[in-house]
């Protein structure tokens, strides 16, 4: 057990629920490897208590914190400044102290892109298919724009919410989920941003089993869920010969960028990755 004293500096993550968060595992592993007197702690914060929680973190001299569901958009009015990238996404997941106020940015975009940048594809010709239109999908769309994808196809069930989401970007073409049989055969990059298939509903999948055979071998299937690992979606599509990417890499890379902002030094990313694999028994 590491010794925590009155000199130990505080980092953390706020969300609701927060018990499932793996961020403390990888951040504290990196802090230990660097030999720094910091500790990273999860804080359960209800939406009604968000303002008070942020003021409290300021009062106890917290150095910085991550933001997860459901606060990524709600926190913005409480920050003095947010980065242009966070403005583009409309969500903030990383906050740090600047003198007497808080600043924020979004590290999900680059975290999402990290494993895709390792794959050679003509991204300027690929039209990704995104399942979902929530906060995670916003970061994914901005990331895909950065990658150079000319058109981003977004699929959802609630047509009004889907239309509202698509109105934010000219590159988006929206489709009802009933269009999946026509879309899947020509999809080279499929991304699940929904919580369907996440623990404890591990038998669920955003793509019906009867449609899995429509996905072409060699396509990339990227599921942002990291528990379970792999998800039912990845298990079934791997049988089709796809390149499967799970949410663990996005989690590690967005976390490493955030920790780099707070600590201002190179980070042991492999230690962060391995700490999560060890914890999950992978």
N, C-alpha and C positions, 0 to 999 in steps of 0.2 A: 504494500500500500504506500502510495506517495504521500509525503508529508505536506500538509496544507497549513500555512501560517498566515499571519496578518499581512505579510508582504506578497502573498500569492495574488496574481492578477486574474480577473474573472472574464471569461468568455461564455457564450451560451447560445441556446436556440429557444425560441418561443413558438408555441403552437397549441392546438387543441383538436384532437388528442396529441400527446407528445410521447407517451410511454413506448411507442414502437420505434422511435427515432434511433437510427444507427449513427448519427453524427457524433455523439459523445465517444463512441468506440474509436472511430478513426481519428478524431481530432486529439483526443487524449493520448493515443498511441504516437501521433506525430510530435506532440508536445514533449512526451517522455523521451523520444529519440533525440530531440534537439536539446534536451537538458534544460528546459526553460521552466521558470516558476510561474506557470499558468495552470488554470483548470477550466474545463469546458463542461457546462452544466445545462441540462434540459429544464425548461420552465413551462409548466402548464398554465396557459393564459386564456381565459374566456374572452370572447369578442367584446362583451360589455366592460371588461377590465383592461382593455388594450392601452388606453391613454394612461391610466394609473401605473400599469406595468412599465411602460417606457419611462415615465418620470422616476419610478423606483430604480430602474437600472441606471439611470443617470445619477441618482442620488448616492448609490452604493459604488459608483466609479467603475461600472462595467466597461471594459475596453471595446467591446463589439459583440454582435450577436447575429445569428441567422434567424430567418423568418420562414415559417412553413404554414401549411393550411391551418386556419382560414384567413391569415392576416397579410398575405403578400400584397394585396391591393389596399386593404384598409389602413395599413401603416403609413402610407405615403403622406397624408396630411400632417402627420406627427414629425416629419423629417424636414430640416431646414433646406436641404438640397438633395436631389437625386440625379444620377448620371443620365446622359442622353440615352444610353441603352435601356435603362430602367424606364425612362419616359416612353421609349418606343414600345417596350413590352407592356407597359402599364402595370408593372408589378416589381416589387423589391424583395430580395431574399437575403441580402447581406447589408448590415448596418455597422458603422464605425463612428467613434468619437472624433470630433473636430473642434477643439477648444471647448466651448460651452454648449455645443449642439450636436445633433446627429446628422450624418450623411448616409445615403444608401445607393446601392447599385443592384444589378442582377447578374449573378454568375451562372444561372441555369443555361443561358444561351451557349456560352463557351463550353460548359460542362457537357451539354448535349452533343455539341459538335466534335468533341475530342475523339471518340472512336470512329466517327465517320471520316475524319481527316486522314485516318490510317488506311482507308480503302480507296483505291484508284477507280474512279467512275467519272464519266462526263456529266458532272452535276448540272451544267448549263443546259442539258438536254432532258434531264429527268424530271418527271412530274410526280412528286411524292403524294402518298395517300395518308392523311392524318385522321385518326379516329378520335373524336372528341373535340370540344370547343371550350374547355375550362381554362384555368390559369396556366396549367402546364402547356396546353396547346398554344397559348400566346407566345411563350418563350420559344417553342418549337418552330412556329411560323417565322419569327424574326431570325432564328438560326438558319432556317432553310433559305430565306432571302439572302442572308450573308453568304451561303454556300453557292448561290447563283442559280437556284432552281427557278425556271421561268413561270411555272404555274404550280400552285399548291392546292390539292384537292382535299377538302375537309368533309367528313361524313359525320352525321349526327341524327338523333331521333326527334328532338324538339326543333321543329322547323323555324319557329320564331327566334329561339336562342341562337340557332345556327345562322340565321340571316343577320342578326345583330352582330355576331362574331365576324362574319365574312365582310361586313360593311367597313371594318377597320383597315382592310388591306386590299388593294386592287389586284394583287396576285392570286387571291383566293377564288376558287370555284367551289360552291357548296353543293352537296348531294345528300338526299335522304338515304338512310341505311338500306333501303330496299334496292338501291342501285349497286350494291356490292357485287352481285354476280357479274355485272358488266365491267366493273372497275378493276377487280382483282386480277384478271388474266393479263392486263397491260401494266400492272403496278411493279415497278422496280425497287421502290422503297416504301414500306408500310410501317407506320408508327402508331403505336397505341399510347394515347395520353390519358385514357380513361382509367378508373380504378377497377374495372371489371377483370376479375382474376386475382385480385390482391387478397392476401391473407385477411380473414379466415375463409373467404369464398374461393378456395383454390380450384374447385371443379368448374368454375365459370371461365368463359372466354368471350372476347368481343367479336370473334368471328365464329360462326356456327361450324361445327365439325364437317358438315356436308359441303361447306364452301372452301375448305382448306385446300382441296385438290386443284382449285382454280389458280392458286398462287404458283408462279413459275419457278423452277429450280434456278438458283443463282440470285434470286431477289434478296433484298435485305429486309429482314423483319426486326424491328426495334421496339421492344416493350419497355416502357419507362418504369414498370413495376420491378422491384428487386426482392420482394418476399411474397410468394415463394420464388425460388431460383432453381430451375427455370419455371416459368409460368406454363399453364396449359397451352396458351397460344404458341409459345416457343417450342414446347415439346412436340406439338402436332405439326408445326410448319417445318421443323428440322427434318422430319421424315420426308419432306418434299425437296430437300437439298438446298434450303435457303441458308443465307448467312444470318445467324441469329445474334442479336445484341440485346443485353438486358440492362436494367436501370442501374446496376451496380457501378458501371463505368461513369455514367453521368453523375451519380452521387459522389464518387471519389473525386472526379475532376472539378465539379462545382465547389466542393468542399475545400479542395486544395487552393483554388483561386481565392476563396474567401479568407482562408487562414493566411495566405500570402499577403493579403491586404492588411490584416491585423498585425502580423509579425514583421512584415517588410524584410523577408529573407527567403532563400530557396527552401523548398519543403521536401521531405522524404515521402513522395507520392506512393512509391512502392510499399512502404511500411503502412501507409493508410489503407491501401488496397488489400494487403495481406491481412491486416487486422480484421477487416470485415469478412474476408474469406474464412479466417480461423473462427470467428464468432459464429458464422452461419454454417460452419462445417462443410465448406465447399472444397 
